[in-house]
Structure formats: structure tokens, C-alpha cells
Amino acid sequence: MADQPLPSWRFVSFDQTELERLPGKTHYWHCKPGMVRHTNLLFVRAQLPPGQAHKFHFHPNLEEILYVLAGTAEQWVEREQQIMNPGDSLYLPPGIVHATYNTGGAVLDFLAVLSPAHSEGPVTVEVSDREPWNSLRG
């Protein structure tokens, strides 16, 4: 049986997302290379249980938009912190350190769109173990 070529467009129902379980978070990929042909977007729905986080990190070559669907996010951008609620969004240019903490009592459910999907170097650089990021939250 020959491999089917990737489609140039695609409907993706929730049960067709590419599931990625990581410690403290679950990703449901709707769009990324390997799912559709020639995409330059990464689109993921992320869920963090109460008390979990995507700690301080940055994307050297990708811009990002975060959009909260449900729950409460303690959102950090560099050294500034703000609470995000459903309907709130955040735009981040490449190279900006940020972190998302679920400080609420329910699952934090949010969308992330990143671009370009193809770039040189790492997609994400974790910095939560470095100063000043490892001491910002007290």
C-alpha cells in the first residue's frame, strides 16, 4: 500500500488531533508539519491541570499567540505578571521569555498559534532554572 500524500487542507475533529502527553500538560495538535502539506503554522490546544505550568521559556525564532478558553492563567512576560481569563489573548514576538501557570482550581484550557513552523535552531528554550526566572515567583 503506497503512502498517501499529505493534504494541502484538512478538517480536524477533536478525536483526530495528535495527542501529546507531557509531564503536567496535554497537547492536542490541530496543525503542524506532518499533518498538512506546506504549513508554516503550529496550532495546539493545551491543557494544564491545577498547579501545573509551562515554566519560563522562549521561542528564539517563532512568534506566538495564546488564547485562554477556560480556567485562569497566571501569565508572565519577562518580569511582568498578569492574570488571564477566558477570552483573553497575548501576542509574543520571537525571543521573549514567558511562562503560563495554572493558579486556578480547574483545568487551564488554552490555544497557542506559533509561526513559522520551520525555522533554524530549537523551537523552545527552557530557562526556568536560570536567574532571574527561577526566583521571580517567590
N, CA, C and O atoms as CSV, one atom per row, in Angstrom:
chain,resi,resn,atom,element,x,y,z
A,1,MET,N,N,0.849,-1.183,0.000
A,1,MET,CA,C,0.000,0.000,0.000
A,1,MET,C,C,0.891,1.240,0.000
A,1,MET,O,O,1.747,1.384,0.872
A,2,ALA,N,N,0.705,2.108,-0.938
A,2,ALA,CA,C,1.507,3.327,-1.055
A,2,ALA,C,C,1.059,4.343,-0.014
A,2,ALA,O,O,-0.119,4.421,0.336
A,3,ASP,N,N,2.018,5.114,0.469
A,3,ASP,CA,C,1.690,6.187,1.406
A,3,ASP,C,C,0.862,7.247,0.700
A,3,ASP,O,O,1.154,7.631,-0.433
A,4,GLN,N,N,-0.169,7.711,1.381
A,4,GLN,CA,C,-0.995,8.778,0.848
A,4,GLN,C,C,-0.268,10.106,1.070
A,4,GLN,O,O,0.287,10.317,2.149
A,5,PRO,N,N,-0.255,10.999,0.093
A,5,PRO,CA,C,0.374,12.303,0.309
A,5,PRO,C,C,-0.432,13.109,1.329
A,5,PRO,O,O,-1.642,12.930,1.469
A,6,LEU,N,N,0.260,13.989,2.027
A,6,LEU,CA,C,-0.422,14.851,2.983
A,6,LEU,C,C,-1.343,15.806,2.244
A,6,LEU,O,O,-1.008,16.276,1.157
A,7,PRO,N,N,-2.512,16.098,2.831
A,7,PRO,CA,C,-3.422,17.050,2.181
A,7,PRO,C,C,-2.889,18.467,2.309
A,7,PRO,O,O,-2.108,18.770,3.211
A,8,SER,N,N,-3.319,19.329,1.400
A,8,SER,CA,C,-2.955,20.742,1.498
A,8,SER,C,C,-3.917,21.492,2.416
A,8,SER,O,O,-3.619,22.614,2.825
A,9,TRP,N,N,-5.060,20.899,2.749
A,9,TRP,CA,C,-6.018,21.437,3.707
A,9,TRP,C,C,-6.618,20.248,4.432
A,9,TRP,O,O,-6.543,19.117,3.952
A,10,ARG,N,N,-7.216,20.504,5.591
A,10,ARG,CA,C,-7.712,19.377,6.371
A,10,ARG,C,C,-8.664,19.862,7.457
A,10,ARG,O,O,-8.360,20.807,8.184
A,11,PHE,N,N,-9.826,19.203,7.560
A,11,PHE,CA,C,-10.684,19.359,8.725
A,11,PHE,C,C,-10.098,18.474,9.815
A,11,PHE,O,O,-9.668,17.356,9.534
A,12,VAL,N,N,-10.075,18.956,11.055
A,12,VAL,CA,C,-9.553,18.152,12.162
A,12,VAL,C,C,-10.577,18.172,13.288
A,12,VAL,O,O,-10.771,19.199,13.939
A,13,SER,N,N,-11.228,17.044,13.518
A,13,SER,CA,C,-12.128,16.933,14.661
A,13,SER,C,C,-11.270,16.664,15.903
A,13,SER,O,O,-10.111,16.263,15.793
A,14,PHE,N,N,-11.850,16.889,17.072
A,14,PHE,CA,C,-11.077,16.739,18.296
A,14,PHE,C,C,-10.472,15.339,18.417
A,14,PHE,O,O,-9.343,15.190,18.884
A,15,ASP,N,N,-11.214,14.317,17.998
A,15,ASP,CA,C,-10.677,12.954,18.112
A,15,ASP,C,C,-9.616,12.641,17.051
A,15,ASP,O,O,-9.012,11.569,17.088
A,16,GLN,N,N,-9.383,13.553,16.113
A,16,GLN,CA,C,-8.331,13.378,15.112
A,16,GLN,C,C,-7.066,14.168,15.435
A,16,GLN,O,O,-6.078,14.090,14.705
A,17,THR,N,N,-7.096,14.937,16.545
A,17,THR,CA,C,-5.901,15.689,16.900
A,17,THR,C,C,-4.778,14.726,17.251
A,17,THR,O,O,-5.017,13.581,17.634
A,18,GLU,N,N,-3.554,15.211,17.113
A,18,GLU,CA,C,-2.402,14.411,17.503
A,18,GLU,C,C,-2.145,14.677,18.985
A,18,GLU,O,O,-1.756,15.779,19.372
A,19,LEU,N,N,-2.369,13.655,19.805
A,19,LEU,CA,C,-2.272,13.780,21.256
A,19,LEU,C,C,-0.822,13.675,21.709
A,19,LEU,O,O,-0.098,12.762,21.313
A,20,GLU,N,N,-0.410,14.623,22.545
A,20,GLU,CA,C,0.938,14.618,23.115
A,20,GLU,C,C,0.796,14.839,24.616
A,20,GLU,O,O,0.389,15.915,25.057
A,21,ARG,N,N,1.133,13.817,25.398
A,21,ARG,CA,C,1.072,13.933,26.857
A,21,ARG,C,C,2.486,14.187,27.371
A,21,ARG,O,O,3.411,13.418,27.109
A,22,LEU,N,N,2.625,15.277,28.102
A,22,LEU,CA,C,3.890,15.653,28.708
A,22,LEU,C,C,3.678,15.783,30.206
A,22,LEU,O,O,2.538,15.938,30.643
A,23,PRO,N,N,4.737,15.726,31.012
A,23,PRO,CA,C,4.536,15.898,32.455
A,23,PRO,C,C,3.835,17.218,32.764
A,23,PRO,O,O,4.349,18.288,32.440
A,24,GLY,N,N,2.663,17.141,33.390
A,24,GLY,CA,C,1.926,18.329,33.809
A,24,GLY,C,C,1.135,19.028,32.733
A,24,GLY,O,O,0.567,20.088,32.995
A,25,LYS,N,N,1.070,18.480,31.523
A,25,LYS,CA,C,0.295,19.131,30.463
A,25,LYS,C,C,-0.035,18.143,29.355
A,25,LYS,O,O,0.646,17.138,29.153
A,26,THR,N,N,-1.107,18.472,28.647
A,26,THR,CA,C,-1.532,17.675,27.498
A,26,THR,C,C,-1.705,18.606,26.315
A,26,THR,O,O,-2.304,19.675,26.436
A,27,HIS,N,N,-1.179,18.195,25.169
A,27,HIS,CA,C,-1.306,18.975,23.936
A,27,HIS,C,C,-2.174,18.206,22.945
A,27,HIS,O,O,-2.044,16.991,22.798
A,28,TYR,N,N,-3.052,18.927,22.277
A,28,TYR,CA,C,-3.877,18.386,21.195
A,28,TYR,C,C,-3.502,19.174,19.946
A,28,TYR,O,O,-3.950,20.306,19.763
A,29,TRP,N,N,-2.687,18.579,19.094
A,29,TRP,CA,C,-2.205,19.268,17.895
A,29,TRP,C,C,-3.256,19.233,16.798
A,29,TRP,O,O,-3.754,18.170,16.427
A,30,HIS,N,N,-3.584,20.409,16.289
A,30,HIS,CA,C,-4.529,20.553,15.184
A,30,HIS,C,C,-3.809,20.814,13.867
A,30,HIS,O,O,-4.310,20.444,12.805
A,31,CYS,N,N,-2.640,21.446,13.925
A,31,CYS,CA,C,-1.892,21.759,12.710
A,31,CYS,C,C,-0.410,21.855,13.041
A,31,CYS,O,O,-0.009,22.576,13.954
A,32,LYS,N,N,0.388,21.123,12.291
A,32,LYS,CA,C,1.842,21.199,12.387
A,32,LYS,C,C,2.408,20.433,11.196
A,32,LYS,O,O,1.685,19.668,10.556
A,33,PRO,N,N,3.685,20.626,10.891
A,33,PRO,CA,C,4.273,19.847,9.799
A,33,PRO,C,C,4.054,18.349,10.055
A,33,PRO,O,O,4.176,17.872,11.183
A,34,GLY,N,N,3.736,17.645,9.009
A,34,GLY,CA,C,3.428,16.227,9.121
A,34,GLY,C,C,1.941,15.940,9.187
A,34,GLY,O,O,1.515,14.800,9.001
A,35,MET,N,N,1.146,16.975,9.453
A,35,MET,CA,C,-0.308,16.814,9.472
A,35,MET,C,C,-0.931,17.358,8.196
A,35,MET,O,O,-1.896,16.794,7.680
A,36,VAL,N,N,-0.374,18.463,7.683
A,36,VAL,CA,C,-0.809,19.035,6.414
A,36,VAL,C,C,0.433,19.421,5.615
A,36,VAL,O,O,1.505,19.640,6.179
A,37,ARG,N,N,0.277,19.498,4.331
A,37,ARG,CA,C,1.391,19.812,3.442
A,37,ARG,C,C,1.686,21.312,3.452
A,37,ARG,O,O,0.770,22.133,3.413
A,38,HIS,N,N,2.947,21.654,3.503
A,38,HIS,CA,C,3.439,23.023,3.329
A,38,HIS,C,C,2.963,24.011,4.384
A,38,HIS,O,O,2.960,25.213,4.120
A,39,THR,N,N,2.564,23.559,5.562
A,39,THR,CA,C,2.111,24.521,6.572
A,39,THR,C,C,3.295,25.280,7.167
A,39,THR,O,O,4.397,24.746,7.290
A,40,ASN,N,N,3.047,26.511,7.525
A,40,ASN,CA,C,4.034,27.297,8.241
A,40,ASN,C,C,3.481,27.738,9.597
A,40,ASN,O,O,3.950,28.704,10.197
A,41,LEU,N,N,2.456,26.988,10.065
A,41,LEU,CA,C,1.814,27.268,11.353
A,41,LEU,C,C,1.905,26.067,12.285
A,41,LEU,O,O,1.899,24.917,11.847
A,42,LEU,N,N,1.989,26.358,13.566
A,42,LEU,CA,C,1.803,25.372,14.624
A,42,LEU,C,C,0.566,25.826,15.392
A,42,LEU,O,O,0.494,26.970,15.840
A,43,PHE,N,N,-0.411,24.927,15.544
A,43,PHE,CA,C,-1.644,25.263,16.245
A,43,PHE,C,C,-1.963,24.132,17.206
A,43,PHE,O,O,-2.160,22.990,16.790
A,44,VAL,N,N,-2.013,24.455,18.507
A,44,VAL,CA,C,-2.189,23.428,19.525
A,44,VAL,C,C,-3.150,23.919,20.602
A,44,VAL,O,O,-3.156,25.095,20.967
A,45,ARG,N,N,-3.956,22.993,21.097
A,45,ARG,CA,C,-4.781,23.235,22.280
A,45,ARG,C,C,-4.041,22.591,23.441
A,45,ARG,O,O,-3.702,21.408,23.390
A,46,ALA,N,N,-3.793,23.362,24.477
A,46,ALA,CA,C,-3.040,22.865,25.625
A,46,ALA,C,C,-3.918,22.877,26.865
A,46,ALA,O,O,-4.743,23.772,27.050
A,47,GLN,N,N,-3.728,21.871,27.713
A,47,GLN,CA,C,-4.462,21.796,28.966
A,47,GLN,C,C,-3.481,21.532,30.100
A,47,GLN,O,O,-2.671,20.607,30.050
A,48,LEU,N,N,-3.583,22.382,31.130
A,48,LEU,CA,C,-2.747,22.251,32.317
A,48,LEU,C,C,-3.651,22.021,33.520
A,48,LEU,O,O,-4.518,22.850,33.796
A,49,PRO,N,N,-3.475,20.920,34.242
A,49,PRO,CA,C,-4.254,20.715,35.465
A,49,PRO,C,C,-3.901,21.772,36.513
A,49,PRO,O,O,-2.858,22.416,36.404
A,50,PRO,N,N,-4.750,21.962,37.526
A,50,PRO,CA,C,-4.444,22.923,38.591
A,50,PRO,C,C,-3.047,22.680,39.161
A,50,PRO,O,O,-2.648,21.540,39.401
A,51,GLY,N,N,-2.316,23.771,39.371
A,51,GLY,CA,C,-0.976,23.690,39.940
A,51,GLY,C,C,0.138,23.417,38.943
A,51,GLY,O,O,1.312,23.450,39.310
A,52,GLN,N,N,-0.206,23.148,37.691
A,52,GLN,CA,C,0.810,22.840,36.682
A,52,GLN,C,C,1.164,24.095,35.886
A,52,GLN,O,O,0.490,25.120,35.992
A,53,ALA,N,N,2.234,24.003,35.087
A,53,ALA,CA,C,2.710,25.185,34.379
A,53,ALA,C,C,3.522,24.812,33.152
A,53,ALA,O,O,4.047,23.705,33.040
A,54,HIS,N,N,3.610,25.760,32.242
A,54,HIS,CA,C,4.671,25.759,31.239
A,54,HIS,C,C,5.600,26.859,31.716
A,54,HIS,O,O,5.384,28.043,31.458
A,55,LYS,N,N,6.648,26.431,32.425
A,55,LYS,CA,C,7.543,27.363,33.118
A,55,LYS,C,C,8.292,28.243,32.127
A,55,LYS,O,O,8.158,28.089,30.913
A,56,PHE,N,N,9.079,29.162,32.662
A,56,PHE,CA,C,9.755,30.179,31.859
A,56,PHE,C,C,10.545,29.567,30.701
A,56,PHE,O,O,11.369,28.670,30.881
A,57,HIS,N,N,10.259,30.089,29.507
A,57,HIS,CA,C,10.877,29.603,28.277
A,57,HIS,C,C,10.748,30.698,27.220
A,57,HIS,O,O,10.074,31.706,27.434
A,58,PHE,N,N,11.394,30.488,26.093
A,58,PHE,CA,C,11.203,31.386,24.956
A,58,PHE,C,C,11.362,30.603,23.667
A,58,PHE,O,O,11.906,29.499,23.647
A,59,HIS,N,N,10.876,31.200,22.600
A,59,HIS,CA,C,10.971,30.632,21.262
A,59,HIS,C,C,11.869,31.562,20.450
A,59,HIS,O,O,11.438,32.653,20.075
A,60,PRO,N,N,13.120,31.152,20.169
A,60,PRO,CA,C,14.081,32.063,19.540
A,60,PRO,C,C,13.619,32.646,18.207
A,60,PRO,O,O,13.911,33.802,17.904
A,61,ASN,N,N,12.905,31.861,17.413
A,61,ASN,CA,C,12.579,32.285,16.058
A,61,ASN,C,C,11.099,32.235,15.725
A,61,ASN,O,O,10.727,32.347,14.557
A,62,LEU,N,N,10.245,32.067,16.732
A,62,LEU,CA,C,8.812,31.950,16.482
A,62,LEU,C,C,8.044,33.028,17.229
A,62,LEU,O,O,8.351,33.334,18.381
A,63,GLU,N,N,7.038,33.607,16.566
A,63,GLU,CA,C,6.087,34.448,17.267
A,63,GLU,C,C,4.947,33.553,17.730
A,63,GLU,O,O,4.736,32.471,17.182
A,64,GLU,N,N,4.212,34.008,18.742
A,64,GLU,CA,C,3.188,33.154,19.354
A,64,GLU,C,C,1.994,33.992,19.785
A,64,GLU,O,O,2.137,35.141,20.204
A,65,ILE,N,N,0.820,33.394,19.673
A,65,ILE,CA,C,-0.405,33.953,20.236
A,65,ILE,C,C,-0.986,32.908,21.183
A,65,ILE,O,O,-1.125,31.740,20.818
A,66,LEU,N,N,-1.324,33.329,22.395
A,66,LEU,CA,C,-2.014,32.481,23.365
A,66,LEU,C,C,-3.434,33.002,23.519
A,66,LEU,O,O,-3.655,34.213,23.537
A,67,TYR,N,N,-4.402,32.089,23.632
A,67,TYR,CA,C,-5.804,32.468,23.798
A,67,TYR,C,C,-6.425,31.534,24.833
A,67,TYR,O,O,-6.437,30.318,24.636
A,68,VAL,N,N,-6.937,32.080,25.922
A,68,VAL,CA,C,-7.499,31.278,27.005
A,68,VAL,C,C,-8.946,30.902,26.677
A,68,VAL,O,O,-9.784,31.762,26.406
A,69,LEU,N,N,-9.210,29.604,26.709
A,69,LEU,CA,C,-10.569,29.082,26.512
A,69,LEU,C,C,-11.308,28.944,27.838
A,69,LEU,O,O,-12.469,29.337,27.946
A,70,ALA,N,N,-10.637,28.385,28.852
A,70,ALA,CA,C,-11.258,28.142,30.156
A,70,ALA,C,C,-10.169,28.097,31.223
A,70,ALA,O,O,-9.026,27.727,30.955
A,71,GLY,N,N,-10.552,28.482,32.431
A,71,GLY,CA,C,-9.608,28.452,33.540
A,71,GLY,C,C,-8.949,29.803,33.754
A,71,GLY,O,O,-9.336,30.806,33.156
A,72,THR,N,N,-7.946,29.806,34.621
A,72,THR,CA,C,-7.234,31.020,34.990
A,72,THR,C,C,-5.746,30.807,34.793
A,72,THR,O,O,-5.176,29.834,35.286
A,73,ALA,N,N,-5.119,31.726,34.068
A,73,ALA,CA,C,-3.678,31.640,33.825
A,73,ALA,C,C,-2.969,32.783,34.528
A,73,ALA,O,O,-3.342,33.946,34.379
A,74,GLU,N,N,-1.948,32.441,35.293
A,74,GLU,CA,C,-1.011,33.450,35.776
A,74,GLU,C,C,0.048,33.531,34.686
A,74,GLU,O,O,0.918,32.667,34.585
A,75,GLN,N,N,-0.034,34.564,33.884
A,75,GLN,CA,C,0.818,34.696,32.698
A,75,GLN,C,C,1.969,35.656,32.975
A,75,GLN,O,O,1.763,36.787,33.416
A,76,TRP,N,N,3.159,35.192,32.712
A,76,TRP,CA,C,4.354,36.019,32.852
A,76,TRP,C,C,4.905,36.336,31.480
A,76,TRP,O,O,4.960,35.471,30.605
A,77,VAL,N,N,5.318,37.592,31.293
A,77,VAL,CA,C,6.042,38.033,30.109
A,77,VAL,C,C,7.245,38.793,30.642
A,77,VAL,O,O,7.109,39.870,31.224
A,78,GLU,N,N,8.433,38.214,30.434
A,78,GLU,CA,C,9.646,38.738,31.047
A,78,GLU,C,C,9.398,38.820,32.556
A,78,GLU,O,O,9.136,37.789,33.174
A,79,ARG,N,N,9.471,40.006,33.172
A,79,ARG,CA,C,9.296,40.139,34.629
A,79,ARG,C,C,7.910,40.657,35.009
A,79,ARG,O,O,7.663,40.977,36.171
A,80,GLU,N,N,7.011,40.739,34.035
A,80,GLU,CA,C,5.663,41.259,34.289
A,80,GLU,C,C,4.664,40.110,34.349
A,80,GLU,O,O,4.707,39.191,33.530
A,81,GLN,N,N,3.763,40.172,35.329
A,81,GLN,CA,C,2.775,39.116,35.533
A,81,GLN,C,C,1.378,39.700,35.413
A,81,GLN,O,O,1.118,40.819,35.854
A,82,GLN,N,N,0.470,38.918,34.802
A,82,GLN,CA,C,-0.931,39.319,34.674
A,82,GLN,C,C,-1.796,38.071,34.706
A,82,GLN,O,O,-1.377,37.015,34.232
A,83,ILE,N,N,-2.981,38.180,35.252
A,83,ILE,CA,C,-3.949,37.080,35.238
A,83,ILE,C,C,-4.712,37.134,33.924
A,83,ILE,O,O,-5.191,38.193,33.518
A,84,MET,N,N,-4.824,35.990,33.261
A,84,MET,CA,C,-5.608,35.879,32.027
A,84,MET,C,C,-6.799,34.973,32.291
A,84,MET,O,O,-6.677,33.937,32.946
A,85,ASN,N,N,-7.954,35.379,31.772
A,85,ASN,CA,C,-9.204,34.643,31.923
A,85,ASN,C,C,-9.739,34.264,30.549
A,85,ASN,O,O,-9.196,34.712,29.539
A,86,PRO,N,N,-10.794,33.448,30.486
A,86,PRO,CA,C,-11.353,33.070,29.196
A,86,PRO,C,C,-11.640,34.285,28.313
A,86,PRO,O,O,-12.225,35.274,28.756
A,87,GLY,N,N,-11.217,34.186,27.065
A,87,GLY,CA,C,-11.388,35.265,26.101
A,87,GLY,C,C,-10.187,36.183,25.998
A,87,GLY,O,O,-10.100,36.980,25.064
A,88,ASP,N,N,-9.249,36.087,26.947
A,88,ASP,CA,C,-8.049,36.924,26.905
A,88,ASP,C,C,-7.002,36.299,25.987
A,88,ASP,O,O,-6.926,35.078,25.846
A,89,SER,N,N,-6.193,37.165,25.365
A,89,SER,CA,C,-5.135,36.675,24.483
A,89,SER,C,C,-3.848,37.447,24.731
A,89,SER,O,O,-3.850,38.505,25.360
A,90,LEU,N,N,-2.760,36.904,24.229
A,90,LEU,CA,C,-1.439,37.503,24.372
A,90,LEU,C,C,-0.659,37.237,23.092
A,90,LEU,O,O,-0.614,36.107,22.606
A,91,TYR,N,N,-0.047,38.284,22.551
A,91,TYR,CA,C,0.867,38.154,21.415
A,91,TYR,C,C,2.293,38.270,21.933
A,91,TYR,O,O,2.600,39.154,22.733
A,92,LEU,N,N,3.172,37.364,21.471
A,92,LEU,CA,C,4.587,37.367,21.854
A,92,LEU,C,C,5.460,37.332,20.606
A,92,LEU,O,O,5.315,36.431,19.779
A,93,PRO,N,N,6.367,38.301,20.456
A,93,PRO,CA,C,7.326,38.218,19.357
A,93,PRO,C,C,8.407,37.189,19.687
A,93,PRO,O,O,8.500,36.748,20.832
A,94,PRO,N,N,9.218,36.802,18.717
A,94,PRO,CA,C,10.294,35.836,18.981
A,94,PRO,C,C,11.241,36.336,20.076
A,94,PRO,O,O,11.505,37.532,20.200
A,95,GLY,N,N,11.745,35.376,20.865
A,95,GLY,CA,C,12.789,35.671,21.833
A,95,GLY,C,C,12.342,36.212,23.172
A,95,GLY,O,O,13.194,36.487,24.017
A,96,ILE,N,N,11.042,36.381,23.414
A,96,ILE,CA,C,10.542,36.942,24.674
A,96,ILE,C,C,10.294,35.810,25.677
A,96,ILE,O,O,9.551,34.871,25.389
A,97,VAL,N,N,10.912,35.904,26.840
A,97,VAL,CA,C,10.724,34.899,27.886
A,97,VAL,C,C,9.315,35.043,28.461
A,97,VAL,O,O,8.851,36.146,28.751
A,98,HIS,N,N,8.650,33.900,28.618
A,98,HIS,CA,C,7.292,33.898,29.155
A,98,HIS,C,C,7.012,32.582,29.864
A,98,HIS,O,O,7.741,31.605,29.692
A,99,ALA,N,N,5.948,32.564,30.664
A,99,ALA,CA,C,5.545,31.372,31.401
A,99,ALA,C,C,4.049,31.434,31.654
A,99,ALA,O,O,3.473,32.515,31.780
A,100,THR,N,N,3.423,30.259,31.729
A,100,THR,CA,C,1.990,30.153,31.983
A,100,THR,C,C,1.787,29.191,33.147
A,100,THR,O,O,2.177,28.026,33.065
A,101,TYR,N,N,1.182,29.668,34.227
A,101,TYR,CA,C,0.915,28.857,35.414
A,101,TYR,C,C,-0.587,28.758,35.623
A,101,TYR,O,O,-1.297,29.758,35.517
A,102,ASN,N,N,-1.074,27.563,35.917
A,102,ASN,CA,C,-2.479,27.388,36.268
A,102,ASN,C,C,-2.604,27.560,37.772
A,102,ASN,O,O,-2.265,26.661,38.541
A,103,THR,N,N,-3.090,28.713,38.178
A,103,THR,CA,C,-3.257,29.008,39.598
A,103,THR,C,C,-4.708,28.854,40.044
A,103,THR,O,O,-5.034,29.123,41.200
A,104,GLY,N,N,-5.577,28.426,39.136
A,104,GLY,CA,C,-6.986,28.241,39.462
A,104,GLY,C,C,-7.273,26.831,39.954
A,104,GLY,O,O,-6.367,26.008,40.085
A,105,GLY,N,N,-8.545,26.565,40.223
A,105,GLY,CA,C,-8.964,25.263,40.726
A,105,GLY,C,C,-9.459,24.312,39.659
A,105,GLY,O,O,-9.849,23.187,39.970
A,106,ALA,N,N,-9.453,24.747,38.387
A,106,ALA,CA,C,-9.925,23.911,37.278
A,106,ALA,C,C,-8.823,23.813,36.229
A,106,ALA,O,O,-7.811,24.509,36.306
A,107,VAL,N,N,-9.031,22.956,35.271
A,107,VAL,CA,C,-8.072,22.802,34.172
A,107,VAL,C,C,-7.971,24.119,33.410
A,107,VAL,O,O,-8.984,24.740,33.089
A,108,LEU,N,N,-6.749,24.535,33.127
A,108,LEU,CA,C,-6.499,25.681,32.249
A,108,LEU,C,C,-6.459,25.155,30.825
A,108,LEU,O,O,-5.633,24.304,30.494
A,109,ASP,N,N,-7.347,25.656,29.989
A,109,ASP,CA,C,-7.504,25.200,28.610
A,109,ASP,C,C,-7.230,26.401,27.716
A,109,ASP,O,O,-7.934,27.408,27.797
A,110,PHE,N,N,-6.206,26.304,26.857
A,110,PHE,CA,C,-5.868,27.442,26.010
A,110,PHE,C,C,-5.337,26.987,24.660
A,110,PHE,O,O,-4.918,25.843,24.482
A,111,LEU,N,N,-5.371,27.916,23.720
A,111,LEU,CA,C,-4.863,27.684,22.376
A,111,LEU,C,C,-3.550,28.426,22.207
A,111,LEU,O,O,-3.349,29.498,22.778
A,112,ALA,N,N,-2.653,27.842,21.411
A,112,ALA,CA,C,-1.405,28.515,21.057
A,112,ALA,C,C,-1.201,28.368,19.553
A,112,ALA,O,O,-1.332,27.278,18.997
A,113,VAL,N,N,-0.880,29.482,18.910
A,113,VAL,CA,C,-0.537,29.505,17.492
A,113,VAL,C,C,0.880,30.053,17.404
A,113,VAL,O,O,1.171,31.127,17.930
A,114,LEU,N,N,1.758,29.312,16.738
A,114,LEU,CA,C,3.144,29.737,16.590
A,114,LEU,C,C,3.521,29.696,15.123
A,114,LEU,O,O,3.015,28.876,14.357
A,115,SER,N,N,4.422,30.597,14.743
A,115,SER,CA,C,4.870,30.653,13.352
A,115,SER,C,C,6.244,31.314,13.303
A,115,SER,O,O,6.514,32.217,14.094
A,116,PRO,N,N,7.100,30.895,12.410
A,116,PRO,CA,C,6.919,29.874,11.382
A,116,PRO,C,C,7.180,28.471,11.938
A,116,PRO,O,O,7.970,28.297,12.866
A,117,ALA,N,N,6.523,27.502,11.370
A,117,ALA,CA,C,6.686,26.117,11.809
A,117,ALA,C,C,8.067,25.573,11.467
A,117,ALA,O,O,8.555,24.651,12.122
A,118,HIS,N,N,8.690,26.137,10.453
A,118,HIS,CA,C,10.025,25.703,10.036
A,118,HIS,C,C,11.002,26.839,10.297
A,118,HIS,O,O,10.890,27.911,9.702
A,119,SER,N,N,11.960,26.604,11.188
A,119,SER,CA,C,12.965,27.616,11.472
A,119,SER,C,C,14.243,26.927,11.945
A,119,SER,O,O,14.227,25.765,12.351
A,120,GLU,N,N,15.331,27.656,11.883
A,120,GLU,CA,C,16.610,27.136,12.345
A,120,GLU,C,C,16.647,27.125,13.869
A,120,GLU,O,O,16.021,27.964,14.519
A,121,GLY,N,N,17.372,26.185,14.426
A,121,GLY,CA,C,17.571,26.148,15.868
A,121,GLY,C,C,16.415,25.535,16.614
A,121,GLY,O,O,15.475,25.027,16.002
A,122,PRO,N,N,16.474,25.577,17.946
A,122,PRO,CA,C,15.425,24.951,18.757
A,122,PRO,C,C,14.109,25.716,18.676
A,122,PRO,O,O,14.097,26.932,18.485
A,123,VAL,N,N,13.010,24.997,18.823
A,123,VAL,CA,C,11.686,25.618,18.861
A,123,VAL,C,C,11.502,26.340,20.193
A,123,VAL,O,O,11.017,27.470,20.235
A,124,THR,N,N,11.894,25.675,21.283
A,124,THR,CA,C,11.714,26.199,22.633
A,124,THR,C,C,13.015,26.089,23.411
A,124,THR,O,O,13.714,25.079,23.326
A,125,VAL,N,N,13.338,27.128,24.169
A,125,VAL,CA,C,14.483,27.110,25.071
A,125,VAL,C,C,13.948,27.320,26.487
A,125,VAL,O,O,13.381,28.368,26.795
A,126,GLU,N,N,14.133,26.317,27.343
A,126,GLU,CA,C,13.674,26.392,28.732
A,126,GLU,C,C,14.697,27.173,29.557
A,126,GLU,O,O,15.897,26.914,29.469
A,127,VAL,N,N,14.218,28.135,30.363
A,127,VAL,CA,C,15.118,28.962,31.176
A,127,VAL,C,C,14.669,29.040,32.637
A,127,VAL,O,O,15.197,29.854,33.395
A,128,SER,N,N,13.715,28.219,33.043
A,128,SER,CA,C,13.151,28.335,34.399
A,128,SER,C,C,14.158,27.989,35.491
A,128,SER,O,O,13.927,28.299,36.659
A,129,ASP,N,N,15.269,27.355,35.131
A,129,ASP,CA,C,16.292,27.028,36.126
A,129,ASP,C,C,17.369,28.107,36.228
A,129,ASP,O,O,18.339,27.933,36.967
A,130,ARG,N,N,17.218,29.220,35.499
A,130,ARG,CA,C,18.200,30.303,35.474
A,130,ARG,C,C,17.656,31.556,36.148
A,130,ARG,O,O,16.447,31.783,36.198
A,131,GLU,N,N,18.584,32.368,36.668
A,131,GLU,CA,C,18.212,33.682,37.192
A,131,GLU,C,C,17.903,34.611,36.031
A,131,GLU,O,O,18.548,34.495,34.989
A,132,PRO,N,N,16.977,35.502,36.153
A,132,PRO,CA,C,16.130,35.763,37.324
A,132,PRO,C,C,14.876,34.904,37.361
A,132,PRO,O,O,14.091,34.990,38.305
A,133,TRP,N,N,14.682,34.068,36.330
A,133,TRP,CA,C,13.421,33.339,36.150
A,133,TRP,C,C,13.130,32.361,37.286
A,133,TRP,O,O,11.969,32.164,37.647
A,134,ASN,N,N,14.172,31.742,37.855
A,134,ASN,CA,C,13.937,30.741,38.898
A,134,ASN,C,C,13.551,31.348,40.253
A,134,ASN,O,O,13.198,30.611,41.174
A,135,SER,N,N,13.612,32.674,40.390
A,135,SER,CA,C,13.247,33.277,41.669
A,135,SER,C,C,12.135,34.324,41.542
A,135,SER,O,O,11.816,34.985,42.531
A,136,LEU,N,N,11.545,34.494,40.381
A,136,LEU,CA,C,10.506,35.520,40.200
A,136,LEU,C,C,9.218,35.243,40.970
A,136,LEU,O,O,8.575,36.171,41.463
A,137,ARG,N,N,8.849,33.998,41.073
A,137,ARG,CA,C,7.556,33.680,41.695
A,137,ARG,C,C,7.657,33.542,43.204
A,137,ARG,O,O,6.653,33.258,43.856
A,138,GLY,N,N,8.834,33.734,43.780
A,138,GLY,CA,C,8.984,33.707,45.244
A,138,GLY,C,C,9.157,32.388,45.873
A,138,GLY,O,O,9.287,32.298,47.094
